[in-house]
């Protein structure tokens, strides 16, 4: 992140995402979360131009819709997960920020089928 820390997201046994943060290259870690709201797992995140973090989350259960959350304090706290309008049949998702600032989200564009 722009503050020099490293962050990554994980799923947890209660079906709500957690984030791990290190400021010393992995010698020590702080865990944050859980991300409240709709059931969510396996977050993918980017840092926005304003420094806030945006995470899209693999939908848990049978929701069929990708949830999202954001943090304005370098991942220490997260907003309640809310649903986007993006369908997804409980499949993995991934997001990357390109050098020009655009964001690419790869996901399965279906509410129920895990095939193309």
C-alpha positions in Angstrom: 0.0 0.0 0.0 1.1 3.6 -0.3 1.9 3.6 3.4 4.5 0.9 2.9 2.5 -1.9 4.4 1.5 -5.2 2.7 -2.1 -6.5 2.9 -3.8 -9.7 1.7 -7.2 -11.2 2.2 -8.3 -14.6 3.3 -11.5 -16.5 3.9 -12.3 -17.7 7.4 -14.3 -20.6 8.8 -17.3 -18.3 9.7 -17.7 -17.3 6.0 -16.5 -13.7 6.5 -13.3 -12.4 5.0 -10.3 -11.3 7.1 -7.3 -9.2 6.1 -3.7 -9.7 7.2 -1.4 -6.6 7.3 2.4 -6.4 7.9 4.5 -3.3 8.3 7.8 -5.2 8.7 8.0 -7.4 5.6 6.2 -10.3 7.3 8.0 -10.5 10.6 4.7 -9.7 12.4 1.1 -9.6 11.2 -2.1 -7.9 12.3 -5.4 -9.6 11.3 -8.5 -7.5 10.7 -12.1 -8.3 10.2 -14.4 -10.0 9.9 -16.1 -8.2 7.1 -19.7 -8.0 8.3 -22.7 -8.1 6.0 -23.6 -10.7 3.4 -21.6 -14.0 3.5 -18.3 -13.5 1.8 -15.0 -15.2 1.2 -11.7 -15.0 -0.7 -11.3 -11.2 -1.2 -9.4 -9.6 -4.0 -8.4 -6.0 -3.4 -6.9 -2.9 -4.9 -5.9 0.5 -3.5 -7.7 3.4 -5.1 -6.1 6.7 -6.1 -7.5 8.4 -2.9 -5.7 5.7 -0.8 -8.8 3.8 0.2 -9.0 0.1 -0.4 -11.7 -1.7 -2.5 -12.3 -5.4 -2.1 -14.6 -7.6 -4.1 -15.5 -10.8 -2.4 -16.4 -14.3 -3.5 -20.0 -14.8 -2.7 -20.7 -17.2 0.1 -23.7 -19.6 0.3 -26.1 -19.3 -2.6 -26.3 -15.5 -3.1 -25.1 -15.6 -6.7 -24.0 -12.0 -6.5 -20.5 -10.6 -5.9 -20.3 -8.5 -2.7 -17.9 -5.6 -2.1 -16.4 -3.7 0.9 -14.1 -0.8 1.3 -11.6 0.5 3.9 -10.5 4.1 4.4 -7.9 3.4 7.1 -5.4 1.1 5.3 -7.5 -2.1 6.0 -7.9 -1.7 9.7 -11.7 -1.5 9.4 -14.0 -2.4 6.6 -17.5 -1.3 5.6 -20.3 -3.8 5.8 -20.3 -6.1 2.7 -22.9 -5.1 0.2 -24.0 -6.8 -3.0 -23.0 -5.5 -6.4 -25.1 -6.2 -9.5 -22.4 -8.6 -10.8 -23.6 -12.3 -11.0 -21.3 -15.1 -9.8 -22.1 -18.8 -9.0 -19.9 -19.0 -5.9 -16.8 -19.1 -8.1 -13.4 -17.5 -7.6 -12.8 -13.9 -8.6 -9.7 -11.8 -9.2 -9.0 -8.1 -9.6 -5.9 -6.1 -10.6 -5.2 -2.4 -11.0 -3.5 -1.5 -14.3 -0.7 1.0 -14.4 -3.0 3.6 -15.9 -5.4 3.2 -12.9 -8.1 1.2 -14.6 -9.3 -1.9 -12.8 -9.9 -5.4 -14.3 -12.2 -7.8 -12.6 -12.3 -11.4 -13.7 -15.3 -13.4 -12.7 -17.9 -16.0 -13.9 -20.7 -13.9 -15.3 -23.6 -16.3 -14.3 -25.8 -16.7 -11.3 -25.8 -20.4 -11.4 -23.6 -22.1 -14.0 -19.8 -22.5 -13.5 -19.2 -23.0 -17.2 -18.6 -20.3 -19.8 
